[in-house]
Amino acid sequence: MAINASIVGATGYTGQELIDILLGHPNVRLTGLYSTTDEPKAISSLLPRFAGRTDLICKKFNISEAIAKSEVVFLALPHTQAMDAVPALLKSGKLVIDLSADYRFKDLKAYEKAYNLKHKDKTNISKAVYGLPELYRAKIKNAKLIANPGCYPTCAILALAPFVSTASIELDHLIIDAKSGTSGAGKKAVQESLFSEVDEDFRAYKVNTHQHMPEINQELAKLAGEKVEVTFVPHLLPLKRGILETIYLRTNKKLTSESVLSLYHKFYKSEPFVRIKDEGFPSIKDVSNTNFCDIGIKVFGKEIIVIAAIDNLLKGASGQAVQNLNIMMDYPETVGLL
């Protein structure tokens, strides 16, 4: 059974990836594309990569039209904008997959502090399911509103979940050294993301103040059953896409590499998009243009280093959004993604 889908924010980086995936998805019909364009234009004229693949017209967002044309709506909008559309979409019975942060937080104060804005839709916060399939598949299956996780949190949570859920590490010593390509900041024009600013440079930003920190803390706390506060230092790589996170942690007792690898293999044994490396560590090239999260682990007595890599636009955004759709619709989870 095919489902009709619309994308709001179709010309942004995550919107483009959604178009690319869904055009090749055997169970999805793209019926609506929307952006901030002033006049309707063929998506192939706005984005020539889709010439010969679709003749859909991209229009300014019209929620009534999207409701009429769609059974599922992907919101690939900047943070703080999705909450304007979600109430009407849910009221009309549509499935909604929101790629922004608007519905990720259960603590509205944490959201409002991170994004410096009062939330307009407190009613639907409780209905949203955090869309990390490896942890919440059963809830995703019956959800109407998916809060697609952030890219940095996806990588960090998957890298740490086996340890945190088994209470085998010191929760007050979780240090995440994260690096991302420039597409993680979206398509908006800002000086820090200009080619001439990024090329041949490498720098930290929002040191231990990044808006994804409370999201990471929230999800790790659920796993741990107690408060968690990570140290999180993001860096901007002179690359278009990809995330690599090096995570430093301490265990409560000495562990062997064999026991740790066994823990991770067991935790992710049925997960189609998590790959555990028995030797060495992943690189961004290993996961670029895929929906995989690759994880490598090294044990040094009570000190452990976990390195994880994802494509921020796919497993960190659009690929994971489609993975969530597949679960919601009871499609094979990998369809359209492998």
Protein Blocks (a to p, Z undefined) as FASTA:
>chain_A
ZZddddehklmmklmmmmmmmmmpmkbccfbdcdfbfbdcdfklmmmmlgokaccdcddd
dfklmmmmpmbdcddbdehklmmmmmmmmmnopacddfbfklmpmblklmmmmnopacfb
lmlmmmpccfbfklmmmmmmmpcbdcdddfklmmmmmmmmmmmmnopacfklccdddddd
fklnojbdcfklgmklmgopacdehehiafklmmmmmmmmmmnopacdddddddddfbfb
dcddddddddfbdcdfklmmmmmmmmmmmpckbccdfehjddfklmgoiabdcdddddeh
jaccddddddfklmmmmmmmmmmmmmmnopafkgokZZ
